[in-house]
Amino acid sequence: MDIDGPLDFESEDLLLKSPALTTKKRKKVIGLDDLVNDYLKENKKLEMKSKRAKAQKDYHSDEDEDRDDRVAKLSECVEKCQKEMGQISDEDENSIWGLQVFGNQKTRPPAVFHELGSCGLLQSFMNNEINSLVELDVEKGEVFLERLLVNGWLLKLVYTCGHAEKSIATWTFGLMLYSSEEVLSTSACDFWTAILSPTSEVGLLQIKIDWLPNYSELKGALEIYGFILDSPSKFSSNMEIVTVDFGCGGPPQNIRAWIKYVASCCQVRSTYSILSTSEVEELVVLIINLFLDRQLVGLSVILYECMLSVINFFTDNEWNTSCETVAKSIACRVPRDMNCLRTVESISGVDARSKHLRHAVAFQILVACLDNKVTDAEVILRSLISINVKDKSCDLFKMYIFLVLTENWLLSNPMLEDKSVIYEMWGVYLRNCSCQITSTDLRSYASKVRSKASYLLQGQQQVIAFKYVLS
């Protein structure tokens, strides 16, 4: 037994066993032939890789050139389309309504109270016990009068006396039309509308007014305001739409009071004789002219109310003749562009007289657009039907004007309800405009004419179907 040898249990323990000695591998000797072979293999790989890269580059180069050609052609096509659409857009945007109604304003007359000492209303007030409290000074009487006017006490004094003296009337009228202070102009306007109205605080009691302004006073105020559309020669579509400062040009501040006063004058025909029939006919034309100024859009409500008052001034016997006169006068003045459509649209009332005036104005403008060659309804429609809308030289902007004017002339016109042939011809005209203009037609106003005619044609067919069901 070997005393120095491992014990039995130690020989069985794997952890205590020493690892077996591994035999050392002999290194292979690299010769010259091996180096040459490796060099040739590496050069062959690089050459193959270079050829593949060059082929791939040539392939992508051809593809890039084709792609560049396609992009260039597409860009050219898009640019051409944008140019054509831009031309159409520019033409449509330039066809807007709007005229310069007011030019440079003239010097306004001062509203000075010259007859303060002889004013009976103020004399009675000065002799009253109340004056001992306020101590009215004759030299500062105008300032005191302005305070009375603004606070409403001047109107109460006139109501109490039942009498408006000439000095009071002329002074307040001047403030209403020419004062640069808005509070004075507004208060004077309220004063005049109150003493003219038969439904004021005094009931049906008529106030005695020593002085009433006439039509020349109203026209004179417009001239001072710089009104420039008084005659057909000045009424031109070439006028530029400009924005100007107060005092130099543009709509004056007092035009609001002027409009309200005209409305009040036309409402009291049975009480006061202020305006004649021919003068009110001119006022209708002037009021409609004011609708053409884009700077007066904010006054559309009071302009509409004023126009209703003006057209209701006439008696039933006067209206038919006056309506025809007004329509012809407007047709002579309005330009043959979008302003004529704005003119018709401004007569927007739903009452019988407003509809009658709108029909008459649309008809007279349509006749004027056709150079006044025809006035018969059937002949007018035949001439419209004969227009070849497919012709590239056809002016579709004029066709759009004709279409809208004819619509306002024919639709809901009681004078043409019994003439079925008129509406049959109207249907033919609508079918021409809606069917002969294709959706790919890029001419200016082509889409507007087609859409408008299609809409009107559909409405007409529904009306015919409804009448057929009722029958």
C-alpha positions as a Markdown table, in Angstrom:
| # | Residue | x | y | z |
|---|---|---|---|---|
| 1 | Met | 0.0 | 0.0 | 0.0 |
| 2 | Asp | 1.3 | 3.3 | -1.1 |
| 3 | Ile | 1.3 | 5.7 | 1.8 |
| 4 | Asp | 1.9 | 8.8 | -0.3 |
| 5 | Gly | -0.8 | 7.8 | -2.9 |
| 6 | Pro | -4.4 | 9.2 | -3.0 |
| 7 | Leu | -7.0 | 7.7 | -0.8 |
| 8 | Asp | -9.9 | 5.7 | -2.3 |
| 9 | Phe | -12.5 | 8.4 | -1.9 |
| 10 | Glu | -10.1 | 11.0 | -3.4 |
| 11 | Ser | -9.8 | 9.1 | -6.5 |
| 12 | Glu | -13.5 | 9.0 | -6.9 |
| 13 | Asp | -13.9 | 12.8 | -6.6 |
| 14 | Leu | -13.9 | 14.4 | -10.0 |
| 15 | Leu | -13.0 | 17.8 | -8.6 |
| 16 | Leu | -9.8 | 16.5 | -7.1 |
| 17 | Lys | -8.7 | 14.9 | -10.3 |
| 18 | Ser | -6.1 | 16.8 | -12.3 |
| 19 | Pro | -7.1 | 17.6 | -15.9 |
| 20 | Ala | -5.7 | 15.5 | -18.5 |
| 21 | Leu | -2.8 | 17.0 | -20.4 |
| 22 | Thr | -3.8 | 18.1 | -23.9 |
| 23 | Thr | -1.5 | 17.4 | -26.7 |
| 24 | Lys | -0.2 | 20.5 | -28.4 |
| 25 | Lys | -1.2 | 21.0 | -32.0 |
| 26 | Arg | 1.6 | 21.6 | -34.4 |
| 27 | Lys | 1.4 | 24.8 | -36.3 |
| 28 | Lys | 1.1 | 24.6 | -40.1 |
| 29 | Val | 3.9 | 26.2 | -42.1 |
| 30 | Ile | 2.5 | 28.8 | -44.7 |
| 31 | Gly | 4.3 | 28.6 | -47.9 |
| 32 | Leu | 4.7 | 31.0 | -50.8 |
| 33 | Asp | 2.2 | 29.2 | -52.9 |
| 34 | Asp | -0.5 | 29.7 | -50.3 |
| 35 | Leu | 0.1 | 33.4 | -50.1 |
| 36 | Val | -0.2 | 33.7 | -53.9 |
| 37 | Asn | -3.4 | 31.8 | -54.0 |
| 38 | Asp | -4.9 | 33.9 | -51.2 |
| 39 | Tyr | -3.9 | 37.1 | -53.1 |
| 40 | Leu | -5.5 | 35.9 | -56.4 |
| 41 | Lys | -8.7 | 34.9 | -54.6 |
| 42 | Glu | -8.9 | 38.3 | -52.9 |
| 43 | Asn | -8.3 | 40.2 | -56.2 |
| 44 | Lys | -11.0 | 38.1 | -57.8 |
| 45 | Lys | -13.5 | 38.9 | -55.1 |
| 46 | Leu | -12.8 | 42.7 | -55.3 |
| 47 | Glu | -13.1 | 42.6 | -59.1 |
| 48 | Met | -16.5 | 40.8 | -58.9 |
| 49 | Lys | -17.7 | 43.3 | -56.3 |
| 50 | Ser | -16.6 | 46.2 | -58.5 |
| 51 | Lys | -18.4 | 44.8 | -61.5 |
| 52 | Arg | -21.6 | 44.3 | -59.5 |
| 53 | Ala | -21.5 | 47.9 | -58.1 |
| 54 | Lys | -20.9 | 49.3 | -61.6 |
| 55 | Ala | -23.8 | 47.4 | -63.1 |
| 56 | Gln | -26.1 | 48.4 | -60.2 |
| 57 | Lys | -25.0 | 52.0 | -60.6 |
| 58 | Asp | -25.7 | 52.0 | -64.4 |
| 59 | Tyr | -29.1 | 50.4 | -63.7 |
| 60 | His | -30.0 | 53.1 | -61.2 |
| 61 | Ser | -28.7 | 55.8 | -63.4 |
| 62 | Asp | -31.1 | 54.8 | -66.2 |
| 63 | Glu | -33.9 | 54.6 | -63.7 |
| 64 | Asp | -33.1 | 58.0 | -62.3 |
| 65 | Glu | -33.1 | 59.6 | -65.7 |
| 66 | Asp | -36.5 | 58.0 | -66.5 |
| 67 | Arg | -37.8 | 59.2 | -63.1 |
| 68 | Asp | -36.4 | 62.7 | -63.7 |
| 69 | Asp | -38.1 | 62.9 | -67.1 |
| 70 | Arg | -41.4 | 61.8 | -65.6 |
| 71 | Val | -41.1 | 64.3 | -62.8 |
| 72 | Ala | -40.3 | 67.1 | -65.2 |
| 73 | Lys | -43.3 | 66.3 | -67.4 |
| 74 | Leu | -45.6 | 66.0 | -64.4 |
| 75 | Ser | -44.3 | 69.4 | -63.1 |
| 76 | Glu | -44.9 | 71.0 | -66.5 |
| 77 | Cys | -48.4 | 69.6 | -66.6 |
| 78 | Val | -49.2 | 70.8 | -63.1 |
| 79 | Glu | -47.8 | 74.2 | -63.8 |
| 80 | Lys | -49.9 | 74.5 | -66.9 |
| 81 | Cys | -53.0 | 73.5 | -65.0 |
| 82 | Gln | -52.3 | 75.9 | -62.2 |
| 83 | Lys | -51.7 | 78.7 | -64.7 |
| 84 | Glu | -55.1 | 78.0 | -66.4 |
| 85 | Met | -56.9 | 77.7 | -63.1 |
| 86 | Gly | -55.3 | 80.8 | -61.9 |
| 87 | Gln | -56.5 | 82.7 | -64.9 |
| 88 | Ile | -60.0 | 81.4 | -64.3 |
| 89 | Ser | -59.8 | 82.3 | -60.6 |
| 90 | Asp | -58.5 | 85.8 | -61.4 |
| 91 | Glu | -61.3 | 86.5 | -63.8 |
| 92 | Asp | -63.9 | 85.3 | -61.3 |
| 93 | Glu | -62.4 | 87.3 | -58.4 |
| 94 | Asn | -62.2 | 90.5 | -60.5 |
| 95 | Ser | -65.9 | 90.2 | -61.3 |
| 96 | Ile | -67.2 | 91.6 | -58.0 |
| 97 | Trp | -69.8 | 94.2 | -57.3 |
| 98 | Gly | -69.0 | 97.6 | -55.8 |
| 99 | Leu | -68.8 | 101.2 | -56.9 |
| 100 | Gln | -67.4 | 104.4 | -55.4 |
| 101 | Val | -70.6 | 106.3 | -54.6 |
| 102 | Phe | -69.1 | 109.2 | -52.7 |
| 103 | Gly | -66.1 | 111.2 | -53.7 |
| 104 | Asn | -64.5 | 114.3 | -52.1 |
| 105 | Gln | -66.7 | 116.1 | -49.7 |
| 106 | Lys | -67.3 | 119.9 | -49.9 |
| 107 | Thr | -67.2 | 122.4 | -47.1 |
| 108 | Arg | -70.2 | 121.9 | -44.8 |
| 109 | Pro | -72.3 | 124.9 | -43.7 |
| 110 | Pro | -72.2 | 125.6 | -40.0 |
| 111 | Ala | -75.3 | 124.9 | -38.0 |
| 112 | Val | -75.5 | 128.2 | -36.1 |
| 113 | Phe | -78.5 | 129.3 | -34.2 |
| 114 | His | -78.9 | 132.9 | -35.5 |
| 115 | Glu | -82.4 | 133.7 | -34.1 |
| 116 | Leu | -81.9 | 132.8 | -30.5 |
| 117 | Gly | -83.2 | 136.1 | -29.2 |
| 118 | Ser | -86.4 | 135.9 | -31.1 |
| 119 | Cys | -87.2 | 132.2 | -30.4 |
| 120 | Gly | -90.5 | 132.2 | -28.5 |
| 121 | Leu | -89.8 | 128.7 | -27.0 |
| 122 | Leu | -86.6 | 129.9 | -25.4 |
| 123 | Gln | -88.0 | 133.2 | -24.3 |
| 124 | Ser | -90.8 | 131.5 | -22.5 |
| 125 | Phe | -88.3 | 129.2 | -20.9 |
| 126 | Met | -86.1 | 132.1 | -19.8 |
| 127 | Asn | -89.1 | 133.8 | -18.2 |
| 128 | Asn | -90.0 | 130.7 | -16.4 |
| 129 | Glu | -89.1 | 130.1 | -12.7 |
| 130 | Ile | -87.0 | 127.1 | -13.8 |
| 131 | Asn | -84.6 | 129.6 | -15.4 |
| 132 | Ser | -83.8 | 131.0 | -12.0 |
| 133 | Leu | -82.2 | 127.7 | -11.2 |
| 134 | Val | -80.2 | 127.1 | -14.4 |
| 135 | Glu | -79.7 | 130.8 | -15.2 |
| 136 | Leu | -79.7 | 130.5 | -19.1 |
| 137 | Asp | -77.4 | 133.0 | -20.7 |
| 138 | Val | -78.5 | 134.3 | -24.1 |
| 139 | Glu | -74.9 | 134.4 | -25.3 |
| 140 | Lys | -74.4 | 130.8 | -24.4 |
| 141 | Gly | -77.8 | 129.8 | -25.5 |
| 142 | Glu | -76.7 | 127.5 | -28.3 |
| 143 | Val | -74.6 | 125.4 | -25.9 |
| 144 | Phe | -77.6 | 125.1 | -23.6 |
| 145 | Leu | -79.8 | 124.2 | -26.6 |
| 146 | Glu | -77.4 | 121.4 | -27.6 |
| 147 | Arg | -77.7 | 120.0 | -24.1 |
| 148 | Leu | -81.5 | 120.1 | -24.2 |
| 149 | Leu | -81.4 | 118.4 | -27.6 |
| 150 | Val | -79.1 | 115.6 | -26.5 |
| 151 | Asn | -81.1 | 115.0 | -23.3 |
| 152 | Gly | -84.4 | 115.0 | -25.0 |
| 153 | Trp | -85.8 | 118.0 | -23.2 |
| 154 | Leu | -86.1 | 120.1 | -26.4 |
| 155 | Leu | -88.5 | 117.5 | -27.9 |
| 156 | Lys | -90.5 | 117.6 | -24.7 |
| 157 | Leu | -90.8 | 121.4 | -24.9 |
| 158 | Val | -92.0 | 121.2 | -28.5 |
| 159 | Tyr | -94.5 | 118.5 | -27.5 |
| 160 | Thr | -95.8 | 120.7 | -24.7 |
| 161 | Cys | -96.1 | 123.7 | -27.0 |
| 162 | Gly | -97.3 | 121.7 | -30.0 |
| 163 | His | -95.2 | 124.0 | -32.1 |
| 164 | Ala | -91.8 | 123.8 | -33.7 |
| 165 | Glu | -90.6 | 127.3 | -34.7 |
| 166 | Lys | -88.6 | 127.9 | -37.9 |
| 167 | Ser | -85.4 | 128.7 | -35.9 |
| 168 | Ile | -85.6 | 125.4 | -34.0 |
| 169 | Ala | -86.4 | 123.5 | -37.2 |
| 170 | Thr | -83.6 | 124.9 | -39.3 |
| 171 | Trp | -81.0 | 124.6 | -36.5 |
| 172 | Thr | -81.8 | 121.0 | -35.8 |
| 173 | Phe | -82.0 | 120.1 | -39.5 |
| 174 | Gly | -78.5 | 121.6 | -40.0 |
| 175 | Leu | -77.1 | 119.6 | -37.1 |
| 176 | Met | -78.7 | 116.4 | -38.4 |
| 177 | Leu | -77.1 | 116.6 | -41.8 |
| 178 | Tyr | -73.8 | 118.5 | -41.2 |
| 179 | Ser | -72.7 | 118.2 | -37.6 |
| 180 | Ser | -69.4 | 116.4 | -37.2 |
| 181 | Glu | -70.4 | 115.4 | -33.7 |
| 182 | Glu | -72.2 | 112.1 | -33.9 |
| 183 | Val | -74.2 | 112.6 | -30.7 |
| 184 | Leu | -75.6 | 115.9 | -32.1 |
| 185 | Ser | -76.4 | 114.5 | -35.5 |
| 186 | Thr | -78.2 | 111.4 | -34.0 |
| 187 | Ser | -80.1 | 113.5 | -31.5 |
| 188 | Ala | -81.3 | 115.9 | -34.2 |
| 189 | Cys | -82.4 | 113.0 | -36.4 |
| 190 | Asp | -84.4 | 111.5 | -33.5 |
| 191 | Phe | -85.9 | 114.9 | -32.9 |
| 192 | Trp | -87.1 | 115.2 | -36.5 |
| 193 | Thr | -88.4 | 111.6 | -36.8 |
| 194 | Ala | -90.3 | 112.2 | -33.6 |
| 195 | Ile | -92.1 | 115.4 | -34.6 |
| 196 | Leu | -92.9 | 114.1 | -38.0 |
| 197 | Ser | -94.3 | 110.8 | -36.8 |
| 198 | Pro | -98.0 | 110.8 | -36.2 |
| 199 | Thr | -97.6 | 108.1 | -33.5 |
| 200 | Ser | -95.5 | 110.1 | -31.1 |
| 201 | Glu | -96.1 | 110.8 | -27.5 |
| 202 | Val | -98.8 | 113.4 | -28.4 |
| 203 | Gly | -100.9 | 110.7 | -30.1 |
| 204 | Leu | -102.6 | 111.9 | -33.2 |
| 205 | Leu | -102.1 | 115.5 | -32.4 |
| 206 | Gln | -100.2 | 117.2 | -35.3 |
| 207 | Ile | -97.4 | 119.4 | -34.4 |
| 208 | Lys | -97.2 | 122.7 | -36.2 |
| 209 | Ile | -93.9 | 123.0 | -38.0 |
| 210 | Asp | -93.1 | 126.4 | -39.3 |
| 211 | Trp | -90.4 | 125.2 | -41.7 |
| 212 | Leu | -90.1 | 121.9 | -43.6 |
| 213 | Pro | -87.0 | 121.0 | -45.7 |
| 214 | Asn | -87.8 | 120.3 | -49.4 |
| 215 | Tyr | -86.2 | 117.9 | -51.9 |
| 216 | Ser | -83.6 | 120.4 | -52.9 |
| 217 | Glu | -82.3 | 120.5 | -49.3 |
| 218 | Leu | -81.8 | 116.7 | -49.4 |
| 219 | Lys | -80.1 | 116.8 | -52.8 |
| 220 | Gly | -77.9 | 119.6 | -51.7 |
| 221 | Ala | -76.8 | 117.5 | -48.7 |
| 222 | Leu | -75.8 | 114.7 | -51.0 |
| 223 | Glu | -73.8 | 117.1 | -53.2 |
| 224 | Ile | -71.9 | 118.3 | -50.1 |
| 225 | Tyr | -71.3 | 114.7 | -49.1 |
| 226 | Gly | -69.6 | 114.2 | -52.5 |
| 227 | Phe | -72.3 | 112.0 | -54.2 |
| 228 | Ile | -71.0 | 111.2 | -57.7 |
| 229 | Leu | -73.6 | 108.8 | -59.2 |
| 230 | Asp | -76.2 | 111.4 | -60.0 |
| 231 | Ser | -76.2 | 110.9 | -63.8 |
| 232 | Pro | -75.7 | 108.1 | -66.2 |
| 233 | Ser | -72.6 | 109.7 | -67.6 |
| 234 | Lys | -70.9 | 109.4 | -64.2 |
| 235 | Phe | -72.2 | 105.9 | -63.5 |
| 236 | Ser | -69.3 | 103.8 | -64.8 |
| 237 | Ser | -68.1 | 100.3 | -63.9 |
| 238 | Asn | -64.5 | 101.6 | -64.3 |
| 239 | Met | -64.7 | 103.5 | -61.1 |
| 240 | Glu | -62.3 | 102.1 | -58.5 |
| 241 | Ile | -63.4 | 100.9 | -55.1 |
| 242 | Val | -61.3 | 103.0 | -52.7 |
| 243 | Thr | -61.2 | 103.5 | -48.9 |
| 244 | Val | -60.9 | 107.1 | -47.9 |
| 245 | Asp | -60.7 | 109.0 | -44.6 |
| 246 | Phe | -63.6 | 111.0 | -43.3 |
| 247 | Gly | -63.5 | 114.6 | -44.5 |
| 248 | Cys | -61.8 | 113.7 | -47.7 |
| 249 | Gly | -64.0 | 111.2 | -49.4 |
| 250 | Gly | -66.1 | 108.1 | -49.0 |
| 251 | Pro | -69.4 | 107.8 | -47.2 |
| 252 | Pro | -70.0 | 110.6 | -44.7 |
| 253 | Gln | -70.9 | 110.0 | -41.1 |
| 254 | Asn | -74.2 | 111.9 | -41.5 |
| 255 | Ile | -75.5 | 109.6 | -44.3 |
| 256 | Arg | -77.2 | 107.4 | -41.6 |
| 257 | Ala | -79.2 | 110.4 | -40.4 |
| 258 | Trp | -80.0 | 111.4 | -44.0 |
| 259 | Ile | -81.4 | 107.9 | -44.7 |
| 260 | Lys | -83.5 | 107.8 | -41.6 |
| 261 | Tyr | -84.9 | 111.3 | -42.3 |
| 262 | Val | -85.9 | 110.3 | -45.9 |
| 263 | Ala | -87.7 | 107.3 | -44.5 |
| 264 | Ser | -89.6 | 109.5 | -42.1 |
| 265 | Cys | -90.6 | 112.0 | -44.8 |
| 266 | Cys | -92.1 | 109.2 | -46.9 |
| 267 | Gln | -94.1 | 107.8 | -44.0 |
| 268 | Val | -96.0 | 111.1 | -43.3 |
| 269 | Arg | -97.4 | 111.9 | -46.7 |
| 270 | Ser | -101.0 | 112.1 | -45.4 |
| 271 | Thr | -99.8 | 114.6 | -42.7 |
| 272 | Tyr | -97.2 | 116.8 | -44.2 |
| 273 | Ser | -96.6 | 117.7 | -47.9 |
| 274 | Ile | -92.9 | 117.5 | -48.2 |
| 275 | Leu | -92.1 | 115.5 | -51.4 |
| 276 | Ser | -93.7 | 115.1 | -54.8 |
| 277 | Thr | -94.2 | 111.8 | -56.7 |
| 278 | Ser | -91.4 | 112.6 | -59.2 |
| 279 | Glu | -89.0 | 113.5 | -56.3 |
| 280 | Val | -89.7 | 110.2 | -54.5 |
| 281 | Glu | -89.1 | 108.3 | -57.8 |
| 282 | Glu | -85.6 | 109.9 | -57.8 |
| 283 | Leu | -85.2 | 108.9 | -54.2 |
| 284 | Val | -85.9 | 105.3 | -55.0 |
| 285 | Val | -83.0 | 105.3 | -57.5 |
| 286 | Leu | -80.7 | 107.1 | -55.1 |
| 287 | Ile | -81.4 | 104.6 | -52.3 |
| 288 | Ile | -80.7 | 101.7 | -54.6 |
| 289 | Asn | -77.5 | 103.4 | -55.7 |
| 290 | Leu | -76.3 | 103.4 | -52.1 |
| 291 | Phe | -76.5 | 99.6 | -52.0 |
| 292 | Leu | -73.7 | 99.5 | -54.5 |
| 293 | Asp | -71.1 | 101.1 | -52.2 |
| 294 | Arg | -69.3 | 98.3 | -50.3 |
| 295 | Gln | -68.4 | 100.8 | -47.6 |
| 296 | Leu | -72.1 | 101.1 | -46.7 |
| 297 | Val | -72.7 | 97.4 | -46.2 |
| 298 | Gly | -73.1 | 98.1 | -42.5 |
| 299 | Leu | -76.1 | 100.3 | -43.2 |
| 300 | Ser | -78.0 | 97.6 | -45.2 |
| 301 | Val | -80.7 | 97.3 | -42.6 |
| 302 | Ile | -81.7 | 100.9 | -42.5 |
| 303 | Leu | -81.3 | 101.2 | -46.2 |
| 304 | Tyr | -83.7 | 98.3 | -46.6 |
| 305 | Glu | -86.2 | 99.9 | -44.2 |
| 306 | Cys | -85.8 | 103.2 | -46.0 |
| 307 | Met | -86.5 | 101.6 | -49.4 |
| 308 | Leu | -89.7 | 100.0 | -48.1 |
| 309 | Ser | -90.9 | 103.4 | -46.8 |
| 310 | Val | -90.0 | 105.1 | -50.2 |
| 311 | Ile | -91.9 | 102.6 | -52.4 |
| 312 | Asn | -94.9 | 102.6 | -50.0 |
| 313 | Phe | -95.1 | 106.4 | -50.5 |
| 314 | Phe | -97.0 | 106.0 | -53.8 |
| 315 | Thr | -100.7 | 105.4 | -54.0 |
| 316 | Asp | -102.0 | 102.3 | -55.8 |
| 317 | Asn | -102.9 | 104.4 | -58.9 |
| 318 | Glu | -99.4 | 105.9 | -59.0 |
| 319 | Trp | -97.4 | 102.8 | -58.4 |
| 320 | Asn | -97.5 | 101.0 | -61.8 |
| 321 | Thr | -96.4 | 104.1 | -63.6 |
| 322 | Ser | -93.8 | 105.1 | -61.0 |
| 323 | Cys | -92.4 | 101.5 | -60.9 |
| 324 | Glu | -91.8 | 101.5 | -64.6 |
| 325 | Thr | -90.1 | 104.9 | -64.5 |
| 326 | Val | -87.8 | 103.9 | -61.6 |
| 327 | Ala | -86.9 | 100.6 | -63.4 |
| 328 | Lys | -85.9 | 102.4 | -66.6 |
| 329 | Ser | -83.9 | 105.0 | -64.7 |
| 330 | Ile | -81.9 | 102.4 | -62.8 |
| 331 | Ala | -81.3 | 100.4 | -66.1 |
| 332 | Cys | -79.8 | 103.5 | -67.7 |
| 333 | Arg | -77.4 | 104.0 | -64.8 |
| 334 | Val | -76.2 | 100.6 | -63.6 |
| 335 | Pro | -73.1 | 99.1 | -65.3 |
| 336 | Arg | -73.5 | 95.8 | -67.2 |
| 337 | Asp | -71.5 | 93.8 | -64.7 |
| 338 | Met | -72.0 | 92.2 | -61.3 |
| 339 | Asn | -73.3 | 95.6 | -60.1 |
| 340 | Cys | -76.6 | 95.0 | -62.0 |
| 341 | Leu | -77.1 | 91.7 | -60.1 |
| 342 | Arg | -76.3 | 93.5 | -56.9 |
| 343 | Thr | -78.9 | 96.1 | -57.8 |
| 344 | Val | -81.6 | 93.4 | -58.3 |
| 345 | Glu | -80.6 | 91.6 | -55.1 |
| 346 | Ser | -80.8 | 94.8 | -53.1 |
| 347 | Ile | -84.6 | 94.9 | -53.7 |
| 348 | Ser | -85.1 | 92.0 | -51.3 |
| 349 | Gly | -88.5 | 92.7 | -49.8 |
| 350 | Val | -91.2 | 90.0 | -49.9 |
| 351 | Asp | -94.1 | 92.3 | -50.2 |
| 352 | Ala | -96.0 | 92.8 | -53.4 |
| 353 | Arg | -94.4 | 96.1 | -54.4 |
| 354 | Ser | -90.9 | 95.0 | -53.7 |
| 355 | Lys | -91.4 | 91.9 | -55.9 |
| 356 | His | -93.0 | 94.0 | -58.6 |
| 357 | Leu | -90.1 | 96.5 | -58.6 |
| 358 | Arg | -87.5 | 93.6 | -58.6 |
| 359 | His | -89.2 | 92.0 | -61.7 |
| 360 | Ala | -89.4 | 95.4 | -63.5 |
| 361 | Val | -85.7 | 96.3 | -62.7 |
| 362 | Ala | -84.5 | 92.9 | -63.8 |
| 363 | Phe | -86.4 | 93.1 | -67.1 |
| 364 | Gln | -85.3 | 96.6 | -67.9 |
| 365 | Ile | -81.6 | 95.8 | -67.2 |
| 366 | Leu | -81.9 | 92.6 | -69.4 |
| 367 | Val | -83.3 | 94.7 | -72.2 |
| 368 | Ala | -80.5 | 97.2 | -71.8 |
| 369 | Cys | -77.9 | 94.3 | -71.9 |
| 370 | Leu | -79.5 | 93.3 | -75.2 |
| 371 | Asp | -78.9 | 96.8 | -76.5 |
| 372 | Asn | -82.6 | 97.7 | -76.3 |
| 373 | Lys | -83.2 | 95.8 | -79.5 |
| 374 | Val | -86.1 | 93.7 | -78.2 |
| 375 | Thr | -88.7 | 94.3 | -75.5 |
| 376 | Asp | -91.1 | 91.4 | -76.2 |
| 377 | Ala | -90.8 | 88.5 | -73.7 |
| 378 | Glu | -90.9 | 85.8 | -76.4 |
| 379 | Val | -88.4 | 87.5 | -78.6 |
| 380 | Ile | -86.0 | 88.0 | -75.7 |
| 381 | Leu | -86.1 | 84.3 | -74.8 |
| 382 | Arg | -85.6 | 83.3 | -78.4 |
| 383 | Ser | -82.5 | 85.4 | -78.6 |
| 384 | Leu | -81.2 | 83.8 | -75.4 |
| 385 | Ile | -81.9 | 80.3 | -76.7 |
| 386 | Ser | -80.1 | 81.0 | -79.9 |
| 387 | Ile | -76.8 | 81.7 | -78.1 |
| 388 | Asn | -74.4 | 78.8 | -78.7 |
| 389 | Val | -72.9 | 78.2 | -75.3 |
| 390 | Lys | -70.6 | 75.5 | -76.7 |
| 391 | Asp | -68.8 | 78.0 | -78.9 |
| 392 | Lys | -65.4 | 78.9 | -77.3 |
| 393 | Ser | -66.0 | 82.5 | -78.1 |
| 394 | Cys | -69.2 | 82.7 | -76.1 |
| 395 | Asp | -68.9 | 85.1 | -73.2 |
| 396 | Leu | -70.1 | 82.9 | -70.3 |
| 397 | Phe | -69.9 | 85.9 | -67.9 |
| 398 | Lys | -72.6 | 87.6 | -69.9 |
| 399 | Met | -74.6 | 84.3 | -70.0 |
| 400 | Tyr | -74.4 | 84.3 | -66.2 |
| 401 | Ile | -75.7 | 87.8 | -66.1 |
| 402 | Phe | -78.5 | 87.0 | -68.5 |
| 403 | Leu | -79.4 | 83.8 | -66.5 |
| 404 | Val | -79.8 | 85.6 | -63.1 |
| 405 | Leu | -81.7 | 88.6 | -64.6 |
| 406 | Thr | -84.1 | 86.3 | -66.5 |
| 407 | Glu | -84.6 | 84.3 | -63.3 |
| 408 | Asn | -85.6 | 87.4 | -61.3 |
| 409 | Trp | -87.8 | 88.7 | -64.2 |
| 410 | Leu | -89.8 | 85.4 | -64.7 |
| 411 | Leu | -90.0 | 83.6 | -61.4 |
| 412 | Ser | -93.1 | 84.5 | -59.2 |
| 413 | Asn | -94.1 | 87.1 | -61.8 |
| 414 | Pro | -98.0 | 87.3 | -61.6 |
| 415 | Met | -98.1 | 89.1 | -65.0 |
| 416 | Leu | -96.6 | 86.1 | -66.8 |
| 417 | Glu | -98.4 | 83.2 | -65.0 |
| 418 | Asp | -100.9 | 82.7 | -67.8 |
| 419 | Lys | -98.2 | 82.6 | -70.5 |
| 420 | Ser | -97.1 | 78.9 | -70.5 |
| 421 | Val | -95.1 | 79.3 | -73.7 |
| 422 | Ile | -92.8 | 81.7 | -71.8 |
| 423 | Tyr | -91.9 | 79.2 | -69.2 |
| 424 | Glu | -91.5 | 76.4 | -71.8 |
| 425 | Met | -88.9 | 78.6 | -73.6 |
| 426 | Trp | -87.4 | 79.3 | -70.2 |
| 427 | Gly | -87.0 | 75.5 | -69.7 |
| 428 | Val | -85.3 | 75.2 | -73.1 |
| 429 | Tyr | -82.8 | 78.0 | -72.2 |
| 430 | Leu | -82.0 | 76.3 | -68.9 |
| 431 | Arg | -81.4 | 72.9 | -70.6 |
| 432 | Asn | -79.0 | 74.6 | -73.0 |
| 433 | Cys | -77.0 | 76.1 | -70.2 |
| 434 | Ser | -76.9 | 73.0 | -68.0 |
| 435 | Cys | -76.4 | 70.3 | -70.7 |
| 436 | Gln | -74.3 | 71.9 | -73.4 |
| 437 | Ile | -71.6 | 73.0 | -70.9 |
| 438 | Thr | -69.5 | 70.0 | -69.8 |
| 439 | Ser | -68.0 | 69.5 | -66.4 |
| 440 | Thr | -64.5 | 69.6 | -68.0 |
| 441 | Asp | -65.1 | 73.1 | -69.5 |
| 442 | Leu | -62.5 | 75.3 | -67.9 |
| 443 | Arg | -63.8 | 78.6 | -69.3 |
| 444 | Ser | -64.5 | 81.4 | -66.8 |
| 445 | Tyr | -68.0 | 81.1 | -65.3 |
| 446 | Ala | -68.6 | 77.8 | -67.1 |
| 447 | Ser | -69.3 | 76.0 | -63.8 |
| 448 | Lys | -71.4 | 78.8 | -62.4 |
| 449 | Val | -73.6 | 78.9 | -65.4 |
| 450 | Arg | -74.0 | 75.1 | -65.5 |
| 451 | Ser | -74.7 | 74.8 | -61.8 |
| 452 | Lys | -77.1 | 77.8 | -61.7 |
| 453 | Ala | -79.1 | 76.5 | -64.7 |
| 454 | Ser | -79.2 | 72.9 | -63.3 |
| 455 | Tyr | -80.5 | 74.2 | -60.0 |
| 456 | Leu | -83.2 | 76.3 | -61.7 |
| 457 | Leu | -84.2 | 73.5 | -64.1 |
| 458 | Gln | -84.6 | 71.1 | -61.2 |
| 459 | Gly | -86.8 | 73.6 | -59.4 |
| 460 | Gln | -88.9 | 74.1 | -62.5 |
| 461 | Gln | -89.5 | 70.4 | -63.0 |
| 462 | Gln | -90.6 | 70.1 | -59.4 |
| 463 | Val | -93.1 | 72.9 | -59.8 |
| 464 | Ile | -94.5 | 71.2 | -63.0 |
| 465 | Ala | -94.8 | 67.9 | -61.2 |
| 466 | Phe | -96.6 | 69.6 | -58.3 |
| 467 | Lys | -99.1 | 71.3 | -60.6 |
| 468 | Tyr | -99.7 | 67.9 | -62.4 |
| 469 | Val | -100.5 | 66.2 | -59.1 |
| 470 | Leu | -102.9 | 69.0 | -58.1 |
| 471 | Ser | -104.7 | 68.8 | -61.5 |
